[in-house]
Amino acid sequence: IAKLISYQRGIHCYPEQIVIGSGTNALLTKLIELMTKNITIAVEDPGYSRFRTLLEQTRIHMEPIALDRKGISLEGIKDIQPNAVIVTPSHQFPIGTIMPVSRRIDLLNWASKTHSYIIEDDYDSEFRYSGKPVPALQGLDTGENVIYMGTFSKLLLPSLRISYMVLPISLINIYQEDFFFYAQTVSRIDQNILKEFLITLVMRSRTLLPISL
């Protein structure tokens, strides 16, 4: 996975930073447990309703942020000053906006200055029908402020239920110390099958030009 997302999305990480789970919602639940209590998480409005429902059930304080033509409003984020923000920059759900590099840089600068996290849901990024791919926020991040989330539901099939997140070093250290007792929610057989498939994708990706600005 680390090699694939490096070639295809410009992600910089070690394999040890990747946590695999049975769906993005399951991983987001685990991520919330890693974070400090009594935090505020901002979400896109309109946005993915299941994320909202999950945050409501975990009693996390949630703030909706309106969209503009470039994606989530940076001014709206600054007004609220959340501890984290969930965004879908590659294909905003449900509007479909692709966040331009200029907004991504501004969002990263905000996260760096405020020591906040950006939770990047990069679903559907495998499919582009025109234009050049835009680098993932995580690949542009220099301050360890982005938590990258991906899934194989679109590339393969939803019933496989294999998703993953790339945690910053600070959070993966906490995960390894305090949460490593969690049993793996994805079958080892399914993981091995996926591994063989990904080896083929990685070999193909090496023949393509790397993602760049």
Buried (B, 14 or more C-beta within 10 A) or exposed (E): BBBBBBBBBBBBBEEEBBBBBBBBBBBBBBBBEBBEEEBBBBBBBBBBEEBBEBBEEEEBEBBEBEBEEBBBBBEBBEEEEBBBBBBBBBBBBEEEBBBBEEBBEBBBEBBBEBEBBBBBBBBBBBEEEEEEBBBBBBBBBEEBBBBBBBBBBBBEEEEBBBBBBBBBEEBBEEBEEEEEEEEEBBBEEBEEBBEEEBEEBBEEBEEEEEBEE
